[in-house]
């Protein structure tokens, strides 16, 4: 049994069977970060990029991603929410923490854990776009097109997932499961 499967079994045992099998391994995520990091490096050759991590879910993905971008990379964070303690989006975006830096004339890449309804992302792109950046792109670890409520896509994304509530690798349910080094699904609440 692989180390990841052993860890998954222990995590599953610890949280009493509330998560499913490993869907995307840590190694697959790391390989995707290398691939996307190379593409961003090519797309912005010789320029600076500002990665804006959306707290808290995107922290693990952003850390992996930025290790693979061979450019001058600056980072900042925003915290916003549309889920609360639920598995369904409320549809209302609330900004809890705004940027600390000026993004005027900068290449901005919003780093998200998952694009689901698209409501938060649509709001953030417009919100940040009003600050005069050179461009605003989106890089998401996961894309859930079945949950989309608005017509928006990430410029860079890792994996497409189905209509399930995903946890692990930074994604949570009520602040739990972020520490899992892989992607899995919440099977019961």
N, C-alpha and C positions, 0 to 999 in steps of 0.2 A: 504494500500500500504506500502510495506517495506521501511525502511529508505534508503536502497540502490537504490530502484526503484525511490524514490522521488529525490535523488541526481542525478541519471541518467537523469531523466526528466529535472531537472534544468540545468544540464550540456548541455544536448541536445538543450534545449531552448536557452541557452547562446551562443552556437556555431552554431546556426541556422541549426540544423538537420544534421550535418555532421558525427554523430556517430550512430551506431545501438544500439540494446538492450544489456543489461548486459549479457555477455556470461559466465563469471566466476566471482563469487562474492568474496568479500574480505574474507568472512568466509571460503570459499572453498580454497582460496590461503593460509590462515593461517593454516588450517588443513593439507594441503599438505606440508607446511614448517615444521610442527611438524613431519610428517611422514618421510620426507627426512632427517631432522636433526637427528632423531633417527637412521636411517640407516647409515648415515655418522659416528655418534658416535660409532656404532657397528663396522663398517668397519675399523675404525682407533683407536680402543680402546687403551687408554694409550699413544697415540702419539699426537704430535702437527700437526695442519693443517694450511695452509696458504690459505685463500680465496682471490682470485684475481678477484675483481669486474671489469667488463668491463663497463666503463663510457659511457654514463650516464644512459643508460636504465636499467642496472642491480642493481642500488643502492637500490631501494625500496625492491626488491626481496632479495638481499644480507642481508639487515638489518633484514628482517623477518627470513631468514634462519639461520643466525648466533645466533639469540636468542634461537634457538632450538638445537644447537650443544653443547653437554656436554663434551667438550675437551678444551685443550689449543688452542685457535683460534687466529691467527694473521691475519691482513688484509692488503691488498695493492690494488692499482688500476692501470689500464691501460686504455687509451683512444685510440680507433681506429675507423675507419669508412670505410664503403663501400657503404653507402646510400646517404650521403649529404642531400639535400632537396627533394629527390625523394622517391617514393614508391617502386622503383626497385633498387636492388643492382647494383653497377657499376662493381663489380667483382675485383676491385683493392682495396687491404687492405692498409690503411695508418695508421701508429702508430703516434698518436699525443702526447701521454704521456706514458712513459715506467715505469716499476716498480722502486720503491725507495729502495727496500730491496733485499738482496741476497737470492735466493731460492735453492742454492746448498744443496743437501741431505735433502730437505724438501718435505713433502706431499702437493702438490699444487692442489687446486681445482679452476678451472676457473668458475666464476659465470657469466652466461649470461642471458639476458632477453629472447631471442628467438634464436633457431637454425633454420635458414631458408635455404639459399643456402648451408651453411656449409663452405663456402670459408674463412670467417674470422676465424672461429673456427679451421679449418685445419691449417691455417697459424699460429695462436696463439699456438696451441699444439706443432707444430714443433719448433717455435721460443723459447718458454719457455723450451721445452724439451732439447734444446741445451745448457741450463744453468746448467745441472747436477742435477735436482731435483730427489728425491726418486721416485716420480710418478707425473703424470699430469692427473687429472680427470676433468670432466666437469659436472657442475650442471646448468641446464637451467630451467627457469620457464615454457617456452613453447617450443614445438617441432612442426615444420611445415614441415613434410616429403615431401609434394608435391612440395616444393620449392627447394629441395636438388639438388645440382649440383656436389657434391662430396660425396663419401661414408664415412660418419662420423656420429656418434651417441653420444649423451650425456650419461654419466654414471648414472646420476640421472636427471630425468626431472619430471616436474609437470603435464602438460596437453598437449594433442595433439590438434592442431588447423588446420583448413582447409586453403585453398589458398585464404586468405583474408589479408588485411593490418590491423594488430592488434595495438590498442593503449590502454593506461591506465596502471596503476600500474608500472609506470616508462617508459613504451614504448611510443614513441612519433611519431608525424608527424611534421617535421620542428620545433621541440622544443615545440610543443603544446600537450596537453592531458596527460602529464606525471602524473599530480596530481590526476587523477581519481583513486578512491580506488578499482577499479575492472577492468576486461578486457572486452573490447568491440571491435568493428570493425569500421574502417573508411569507410563510405559509399559514400563520395564524397570529392573532393579536393577543 
